[in-house]
C-alpha cells in the first residue's frame, strides 16, 4: 500500500476548496490523474463520475473507473471506488481511497490531501515501485495548482 499526504495552505474558505473538489471537470484542470470524463452525477454531498484514470509513470491507456466523492460540509471530501459492478476490474486488482481535509487557519485553509492505493497480484510488482517514485511529486504539483487556481479566482 502506498500513501501520500500533502498539506497546502490556501487563501480561501474551506467550503470553496471542497466545492472545487466536488466538481470533477473543474478539478481535472489541476489533477493529471483524472483523464477524460465520461459522465458526472451529483446528488447533494455525493458526486459520482466515470473517467480515465491516469497513474503517474504508468504507461498505457487510462483504465476507466467510477469514483464516488462524499462531502462533509466545511470539513472534508472522501473518495472511494464504488463496489462491483461499477469497478469490476479496478476492484479486482486494486484498493484506493483519498481525501481532502480542510482546517481553517489564520492564513486561510490548511488542506491536507491524502491518497492511498495498493495493488493485488502481478500488477503490484509493476505498479507499486513506479508509484513510490512518482505519486508524491504528482500530488505535490496537484496541490500547488489547486492553490493557484483557487487563489486566482476568489469567487
C-alpha positions as a Markdown table, in Angstrom:
| # | Residue | x | y | z |
|---|---|---|---|---|
| 1 | Unk | 0.0 | 0.0 | 0.0 |
| 2 | Unk | 1.3 | 3.4 | -0.9 |
| 3 | Unk | 0.1 | 6.5 | 1.0 |
| 4 | Unk | 0.9 | 10.1 | 0.1 |
| 5 | Unk | -0.1 | 13.0 | 2.2 |
| 6 | Unk | 0.5 | 16.7 | 1.2 |
| 7 | Unk | -0.7 | 19.8 | 3.1 |
| 8 | Unk | -1.0 | 23.2 | 1.4 |
| 9 | Unk | -2.4 | 26.4 | 2.9 |
| 10 | Unk | -4.9 | 28.1 | 0.5 |
| 11 | Unk | -6.2 | 31.6 | 0.9 |
| 12 | Unk | -10.0 | 30.8 | 0.7 |
| 13 | Unk | -12.7 | 29.3 | 2.9 |
| 14 | Unk | -12.9 | 25.5 | 3.4 |
| 15 | Unk | -16.3 | 25.4 | 1.6 |
| 16 | Unk | -14.8 | 26.9 | -1.6 |
| 17 | Unk | -12.0 | 24.3 | -1.6 |
| 18 | Unk | -14.5 | 21.5 | -1.1 |
| 19 | Unk | -16.8 | 22.7 | -3.8 |
| 20 | Unk | -13.9 | 22.9 | -6.2 |
| 21 | Unk | -13.0 | 19.3 | -5.4 |
| 22 | Unk | -16.7 | 18.1 | -5.8 |
| 23 | Unk | -16.6 | 19.4 | -9.4 |
| 24 | Unk | -14.5 | 16.7 | -11.3 |
| 25 | Unk | -14.5 | 18.7 | -14.5 |
| 26 | Unk | -13.0 | 21.8 | -12.8 |
| 27 | Unk | -10.7 | 19.7 | -10.6 |
| 28 | Unk | -9.3 | 17.8 | -13.6 |
| 29 | Unk | -7.6 | 21.0 | -14.7 |
| 30 | Unk | -5.2 | 20.6 | -11.7 |
| 31 | Unk | -5.1 | 16.8 | -11.4 |
| 32 | Unk | -3.3 | 14.9 | -14.2 |
| 33 | Unk | -4.6 | 11.6 | -12.7 |
| 34 | Unk | -8.1 | 12.5 | -14.0 |
| 35 | Unk | -8.3 | 11.7 | -17.7 |
| 36 | Unk | -11.3 | 12.1 | -20.0 |
| 37 | Unk | -14.5 | 12.3 | -18.0 |
| 38 | Unk | -17.5 | 10.3 | -19.4 |
| 39 | Unk | -20.2 | 11.4 | -17.0 |
| 40 | Unk | -20.8 | 13.2 | -13.7 |
| 41 | Unk | -23.8 | 12.6 | -11.4 |
| 42 | Unk | -24.2 | 14.8 | -8.3 |
| 43 | Unk | -26.8 | 14.4 | -5.6 |
| 44 | Unk | -26.2 | 16.9 | -2.8 |
| 45 | Unk | -23.0 | 16.0 | -1.0 |
| 46 | Unk | -22.3 | 12.9 | -3.2 |
| 47 | Unk | -20.7 | 13.1 | -6.6 |
| 48 | Unk | -20.0 | 10.1 | -8.8 |
| 49 | Unk | -18.1 | 10.3 | -12.1 |
| 50 | Unk | -16.6 | 7.9 | -14.7 |
| 51 | Unk | -13.2 | 8.8 | -16.1 |
| 52 | Unk | -10.0 | 7.5 | -17.5 |
| 53 | Unk | -7.6 | 7.1 | -14.5 |
| 54 | Unk | -4.0 | 8.0 | -15.3 |
| 55 | Unk | -1.4 | 6.9 | -12.8 |
| 56 | Unk | 1.9 | 8.9 | -13.0 |
| 57 | Unk | 4.7 | 6.9 | -14.5 |
| 58 | Unk | 2.4 | 4.0 | -15.6 |
| 59 | Unk | 2.3 | 3.8 | -19.4 |
| 60 | Unk | -0.6 | 2.7 | -21.5 |
| 61 | Unk | -4.3 | 3.6 | -21.9 |
| 62 | Unk | -6.1 | 5.0 | -19.0 |
| 63 | Unk | -8.3 | 2.5 | -17.2 |
| 64 | Unk | -12.0 | 3.6 | -16.9 |
| 65 | Unk | -13.1 | 3.8 | -13.2 |
| 66 | Unk | -16.1 | 5.2 | -11.3 |
| 67 | Unk | -15.2 | 7.4 | -8.4 |
| 68 | Unk | -17.6 | 8.3 | -5.5 |
| 69 | Unk | -16.9 | 11.5 | -3.6 |
| 70 | Unk | -18.7 | 12.3 | -0.3 |
| 71 | Unk | -18.5 | 15.7 | 1.2 |
| 72 | Unk | -18.8 | 16.5 | 4.9 |
| 73 | Unk | -19.6 | 20.3 | 4.6 |
| 74 | Unk | -17.0 | 22.6 | 5.8 |
| 75 | Unk | -14.6 | 19.7 | 6.7 |
| 76 | Unk | -13.7 | 17.2 | 4.1 |
| 77 | Unk | -14.3 | 15.2 | 0.9 |
| 78 | Unk | -13.7 | 11.4 | 1.0 |
| 79 | Unk | -13.2 | 9.3 | -2.2 |
| 80 | Unk | -13.8 | 5.6 | -2.7 |
| 81 | Unk | -14.3 | 3.3 | -5.7 |
| 82 | Unk | -17.9 | 2.0 | -5.6 |
| 83 | Unk | -18.1 | -1.8 | -5.4 |
| 84 | Unk | -18.6 | -4.2 | -8.2 |
| 85 | Unk | -20.2 | -4.0 | -10.8 |
| 86 | Unk | -19.2 | -0.3 | -11.2 |
| 87 | Unk | -15.5 | -1.0 | -11.0 |
| 88 | Unk | -15.2 | -4.7 | -11.7 |
| 89 | Unk | -11.6 | -4.6 | -12.9 |
| 90 | Unk | -10.3 | -1.9 | -10.6 |
| 91 | Unk | -11.7 | -3.6 | -7.5 |
| 92 | Unk | -10.2 | -6.9 | -8.6 |
| 93 | Unk | -6.7 | -5.6 | -8.9 |
| 94 | Unk | -6.5 | -2.5 | -6.6 |
| 95 | Unk | -7.5 | -0.7 | -3.5 |
| 96 | Unk | -8.0 | 3.0 | -3.5 |
| 97 | Unk | -9.1 | 5.8 | -1.1 |
| 98 | Unk | -8.4 | 9.5 | -1.0 |
| 99 | Unk | -9.4 | 12.6 | 0.9 |
| 100 | Unk | -9.1 | 16.4 | 1.2 |
| 101 | Unk | -9.4 | 17.6 | 4.8 |
| 102 | Unk | -9.8 | 21.3 | 5.4 |
| 103 | Unk | -8.9 | 23.1 | 8.7 |
| 104 | Unk | -9.4 | 26.9 | 8.9 |
| 105 | Unk | -6.2 | 28.6 | 9.9 |
| 106 | Unk | -5.1 | 32.2 | 10.4 |
| 107 | Unk | -3.6 | 32.2 | 6.9 |
| 108 | Unk | -6.6 | 30.7 | 5.1 |
| 109 | Unk | -7.4 | 27.0 | 5.0 |
| 110 | Unk | -4.9 | 24.2 | 5.6 |
| 111 | Unk | -5.8 | 21.5 | 3.1 |
| 112 | Unk | -4.4 | 18.0 | 3.6 |
| 113 | Unk | -4.7 | 15.8 | 0.5 |
| 114 | Unk | -4.2 | 12.1 | 1.2 |
| 115 | Unk | -4.1 | 9.3 | -1.4 |
| 116 | Unk | -3.9 | 5.6 | -0.6 |
| 117 | Unk | -3.5 | 2.9 | -3.3 |
| 118 | Unk | -2.4 | -0.6 | -3.4 |
| 119 | Unk | -2.5 | -3.4 | -6.0 |
| 120 | Unk | -3.1 | -7.1 | -6.0 |
| 121 | Unk | -1.5 | -9.9 | -7.9 |
| 122 | Unk | 1.1 | -9.3 | -10.6 |
| 123 | Unk | 0.1 | -5.7 | -11.0 |
| 124 | Unk | 1.5 | -5.0 | -7.5 |
| 125 | Unk | 5.1 | -5.9 | -8.6 |
| 126 | Unk | 5.0 | -3.5 | -11.5 |
| 127 | Unk | 2.8 | -0.6 | -10.3 |
| 128 | Unk | 3.8 | 0.0 | -6.7 |
| 129 | Unk | 7.6 | 0.5 | -7.3 |
| 130 | Unk | 6.8 | 3.1 | -10.0 |
| 131 | Unk | 4.2 | 4.9 | -7.9 |
| 132 | Unk | 6.5 | 5.0 | -4.9 |
| 133 | Unk | 8.7 | 7.3 | -7.0 |
| 134 | Unk | 6.1 | 9.3 | -9.0 |
| 135 | Unk | 3.0 | 9.7 | -6.8 |
| 136 | Unk | 4.3 | 12.2 | -4.2 |
| 137 | Unk | 5.7 | 14.7 | -6.8 |
| 138 | Unk | 2.4 | 14.4 | -8.7 |
| 139 | Unk | 0.2 | 15.1 | -5.7 |
| 140 | Unk | 2.5 | 18.0 | -4.6 |
| 141 | Unk | 2.1 | 19.5 | -8.1 |
| 142 | Unk | -1.7 | 18.9 | -8.0 |
| 143 | Unk | -1.9 | 20.8 | -4.7 |
| 144 | Unk | 0.3 | 23.7 | -6.0 |
| 145 | Unk | -2.0 | 24.0 | -9.0 |
| 146 | Unk | -5.2 | 23.8 | -6.8 |
| 147 | Unk | -3.8 | 26.6 | -4.6 |
| 148 | Unk | -3.0 | 28.8 | -7.7 |
| 149 | Unk | -6.4 | 28.2 | -9.2 |
| 150 | Unk | -8.4 | 28.9 | -6.0 |
| 151 | Unk | -6.4 | 32.0 | -5.1 |
| 152 | Unk | -6.6 | 33.4 | -8.7 |
| 153 | Unk | -10.4 | 33.2 | -8.6 |
| 154 | Unk | -11.6 | 34.3 | -5.2 |
| 155 | Unk | -15.3 | 34.0 | -6.1 |
